[in-house]
């Protein structure tokens, strides 16, 4: 998984308070309150980009037959063929999850007359995780080849399985940027930064994923373009103002 820092700051908030609190509970409380109201607050954002390391594929087997039993049986046969193709492409059983199985009648609607049952449709939907992202296109082709006209690929979505490294990189940059800004304002205002009295973090693990899938044409293999995903961390840090 490739990480790349983006040196941009999307939010910057400066708050400076030098006003003493009113005395309401004796000298000690007033002193503590006054100290607590002397602070400088900075909000900053750090962002890193990540190349997805996995791909999620959703596919549905759908078969129309004269009876519900025949439809379910045929759908089961096709589903078994799809599982076999996935296994051959080294997709583990734990990464193949059935999302739904259904059987229902389909009707024809003549212009003049009562709707009649035209057949029974059975379907089984799968959620598939391909952990080797570079093989996702070949997996899509294998699914289509195994299921033929009885299978539909509903979606292909690259994603990041573990974004801990990207989050750490974004966090590091956000904190460094916040500290640099705080030091800059402290210098401009002629004050000294004290200890950190407050920190809040908001993270956005994946923003605006960019991906596409090229459909297979003739002998050309399907290609899944992984693109990049952004990981952002925003921090708000408050420093007490030193003496």
ZIRAHU-V96368 format. One record per helix or strand. SS is the DSSP state (H for helix, E for strand). FROM is the first residue (numbers start at 1). LEN is the number of residues. If there is no record, write none. Layout:
SS&FROM&LEN  SS&FROM&LEN
This chain:
E&3&4  E&14&4  H&27&10  E&39&12  E&54&12  H&68&21  H&93&3  E&96&13  E&116&15  H&133&18  E&151&9  H&164&26  E&192&16  E&212&3  E&223&3  E&229&14
